[in-house]
Amino acid sequence: MSNYDKYNREERAICAHLFRLLHERLDLKEKSPLGQFLNKLKLQNQKINLTDLHYENIGIFCEVAIIRDAFQNFKPTVNPFMDDLTKLIMQQEKIQNCRLYSQLPEILSNPKQTHPKQIRQKATSEGIQITENEGQVFRAMQGMFNAKPDLVITIDNKLLVFEVKFTQAFDKIQLKRTENVTKVWATLLYKDFGFKKQPEYSIIKLGAKKIEPYFEPYINWSDILQIAQETYGKYDRTLIALDNGVKLLR
């Protein structure tokens, strides 16, 4: 063990170990680390429906950017998806009057010329007028293309999206953006996650258990350490990382 193991504060590093832990012995279903994780979550949060799980359609993903990747996959026929995305964002932003993606000038709606997260910037640089409503909608779209929620679990017909923090507190604006992104996934891209119909979805906070405002996780790193202790031997790198992470938070 190195000294850095004791003070590594990188969120991605500890998430990588969680990602590994949740993939262990999936054949054990509810007794697997994933099953233990979901059971702890269920016991601590009655609002999240995790009863009677069949452990079907299991997927565990990290730093998920499926909107960005789906756009790339749809090329060259992106307009149907992008128009549906625009309509959904208009609903979320409570905007009624806004051109759809396919109705924008060619230079803004041609994927070869402009990426969706650059629409407003390109409009400004090219002197193209967009309305205030359109600016709001395509600003939100830009945020969705940039967003990469930390951890996603699919199981049965449930889509569980985790906002993960290690040493930091949760941010209300970020949580709202994650909720909006998840709504898009569950509405437009659910088949890509292996669902046969639109899934139930939940936004779940995973982080440090502290009494300060804006922490209050639904499940915390001490819970995860307990699972790792039952899964790995004392010299395992994931157990070492989680153990030191919990000690650092204290």
C-alpha positions in Angstrom: 0.0 0.0 0.0 1.3 3.4 -0.9 0.9 6.7 0.9 -1.4 7.9 -1.9 -3.8 5.1 -1.0 -4.4 6.9 2.2 -5.3 10.3 0.8 -6.6 9.8 -2.7 -9.6 12.2 -3.0 -10.5 11.4 -6.6 -14.2 10.6 -7.0 -13.6 8.6 -10.2 -11.1 6.3 -8.4 -13.4 5.2 -5.7 -16.3 4.9 -8.2 -14.1 2.5 -10.2 -13.7 0.3 -7.2 -17.5 0.4 -6.6 -18.0 -0.5 -10.3 -15.8 -3.6 -9.8 -17.5 -4.6 -6.6 -21.0 -4.5 -8.0 -20.0 -6.9 -10.8 -18.8 -9.6 -8.4 -20.8 -12.9 -8.4 -23.9 -11.6 -10.1 -25.1 -15.2 -10.4 -25.8 -15.1 -6.6 -28.6 -12.5 -7.3 -29.8 -11.1 -4.0 -26.8 -12.5 -2.2 -24.3 -10.9 -4.6 -22.6 -7.6 -3.7 -25.1 -6.0 -6.1 -28.0 -7.6 -4.2 -26.6 -6.5 -0.8 -26.1 -3.0 -2.2 -29.8 -2.8 -3.4 -31.0 -4.3 -0.1 -29.2 -1.7 1.9 -30.7 1.0 -0.4 -34.2 -0.5 0.0 -34.0 -0.6 3.8 -32.8 3.0 4.1 -35.2 4.5 1.4 -38.7 3.2 1.4 -39.7 5.5 -1.5 -37.5 3.5 -3.9 -39.4 0.4 -5.1 -36.9 -2.4 -4.9 -39.1 -5.3 -3.8 -39.6 -8.6 -5.6 -36.5 -8.2 -7.8 -36.0 -11.0 -10.4 -32.4 -9.9 -11.3 -33.2 -9.7 -15.0 -31.8 -7.1 -17.5 -28.9 -6.3 -15.2 -26.6 -3.6 -16.4 -24.0 -1.5 -14.5 -22.6 1.5 -16.2 -20.3 4.3 -15.2 -20.1 7.9 -16.5 -23.0 7.4 -18.8 -23.2 9.6 -21.8 -25.9 7.7 -23.8 -27.5 10.9 -25.3 -24.1 11.8 -26.9 -23.4 8.3 -28.0 -26.9 7.7 -29.4 -26.6 10.8 -31.5 -23.4 9.5 -32.9 -25.1 6.1 -33.5 -28.0 7.7 -35.3 -25.9 9.4 -37.9 -26.6 10.4 -40.6 -30.4 10.2 -39.8 -30.4 12.2 -36.5 -33.4 14.5 -37.1 -36.2 12.2 -35.6 -34.2 11.6 -32.4 -33.1 15.2 -32.1 -36.6 16.6 -32.7 -38.0 14.3 -30.0 -35.2 15.4 -27.7 -36.0 19.1 -28.4 -39.7 18.5 -27.7 -38.9 16.8 -24.4 -36.6 19.6 -23.3 -39.2 22.1 -24.2 -41.6 20.4 -21.8 -39.0 20.3 -19.1 -38.1 24.0 -19.6 -41.8 24.9 -19.9 -41.2 26.4 -23.3 -44.0 26.4 -26.0 -42.5 28.4 -28.9 -39.2 27.0 -30.1 -38.0 25.7 -33.5 -37.2 22.0 -33.5 -33.7 20.8 -34.2 -34.5 20.0 -37.9 -36.1 23.4 -38.4 -32.8 25.3 -37.5 -30.7 26.7 -40.3 -28.6 24.0 -42.1 -25.3 25.1 -40.5 -26.8 24.5 -37.1 -28.6 21.3 -37.8 -26.1 19.5 -39.9 -24.0 17.2 -37.7 -21.1 17.6 -40.1 -21.0 21.3 -39.4 -22.2 21.7 -35.8 -22.4 19.4 -32.8 -25.6 19.8 -30.7 -23.6 21.1 -27.7 -22.3 23.9 -29.9 -25.5 25.2 -31.4 -25.7 28.5 -29.4 -22.0 29.2 -29.8 -22.1 28.6 -33.6 -25.3 30.7 -33.9 -23.4 33.6 -32.2 -20.3 33.2 -34.3 -22.2 33.0 -37.5 -24.6 35.9 -36.7 -27.7 33.7 -36.7 -30.6 35.0 -34.7 -32.1 32.6 -32.2 -34.9 33.5 -29.8 -34.6 33.7 -26.0 -36.7 30.5 -25.8 -34.5 28.7 -28.2 -31.4 29.8 -26.3 -32.8 28.3 -23.2 -33.8 25.0 -24.9 -30.5 24.5 -26.7 -28.6 25.6 -23.5 -30.3 22.7 -21.7 -29.5 20.4 -24.6 -25.9 21.4 -24.4 -25.9 20.4 -20.7 -27.4 17.0 -21.6 -24.7 16.3 -24.1 -22.1 17.2 -21.6 -23.6 15.3 -18.7 -22.2 12.0 -17.6 -24.1 10.7 -14.5 -21.6 8.7 -12.3 -23.3 5.3 -12.0 -26.3 3.7 -13.6 -27.9 0.3 -12.7 -30.6 -1.3 -14.7 -32.4 -4.2 -13.1 -35.8 -5.7 -14.2 -37.8 -2.7 -15.3 -36.0 -0.2 -13.1 -33.5 2.5 -14.0 -31.4 3.6 -11.1 -29.3 6.7 -11.7 -26.7 7.6 -9.0 -25.3 11.0 -8.3 -22.1 10.1 -6.6 -20.0 12.3 -4.3 -16.9 11.3 -2.3 -15.7 14.3 -0.2 -18.1 16.9 -1.6 -21.7 17.8 -0.9 -24.6 17.4 -3.4 -25.6 20.2 -5.7 -29.3 20.9 -6.2 -28.8 22.2 -9.7 -26.8 19.1 -10.7 -29.4 16.8 -9.2 -32.1 18.5 -11.2 -30.1 18.2 -14.4 -29.5 14.5 -13.7 -33.3 14.1 -13.2 -34.0 15.8 -16.6 -31.3 13.7 -18.3 -32.8 10.5 -16.8 -36.3 11.4 -18.0 -34.9 11.6 -21.6 -33.2 8.2 -21.2 -36.4 6.6 -19.8 -38.5 8.1 -22.6 -36.4 8.1 -25.7 -33.6 5.6 -25.1 -35.0 2.9 -22.8 -34.6 0.2 -25.5 -30.9 1.0 -25.7 -30.7 0.0 -22.0 -32.4 -3.3 -22.7 -35.8 -2.4 -21.4 -38.9 -3.6 -23.3 -41.1 -0.7 -22.1 -40.4 2.6 -20.4 -38.9 1.9 -17.0 -39.5 3.2 -13.5 -36.6 5.4 -12.6 -35.0 6.9 -9.5 -32.3 9.5 -8.8 -30.2 8.2 -5.9 -27.6 10.1 -3.9 -24.5 8.1 -2.9 -21.9 9.9 -0.8 -20.4 10.7 2.6 -22.6 10.4 5.6 -22.4 13.8 7.3 -24.8 16.0 9.2 -24.0 19.2 7.2 -26.7 20.4 4.8 -26.6 19.1 1.2 -24.9 15.8 2.2 -27.7 13.3 3.3 -26.9 10.4 1.0 -29.4 7.7 0.4 -26.6 5.2 0.7 -23.1 6.0 2.0 -19.5 4.7 1.6 -19.5 3.0 4.9 -22.4 0.8 3.6 -20.3 -0.1 0.6 -17.2 -0.8 2.7 -19.2 -3.4 4.7 -20.1 -5.2 1.4 -16.5 -5.2 0.3 -15.3 -6.6 3.6 -17.7 -9.6 3.1 -16.5 -10.0 -0.5 -12.7 -9.5 -0.6 -9.6 -10.6 1.4 -7.7 -8.0 3.4 -5.0 -7.5 0.7 -7.5 -6.8 -2.1 -6.9 -3.4 -3.8 -10.7 -2.5 -3.8 -11.1 -3.3 -0.1 -8.0 -1.2 0.6 -9.3 1.7 -1.4 -12.7 1.7 0.2 -11.3 1.3 3.7 -9.0 4.2 3.3 -11.8 6.2 1.6 -14.0 5.8 4.6 -11.2 6.6 7.0 -10.4 9.8 5.0 -14.1 10.9 5.3 -13.9 10.6 9.1 
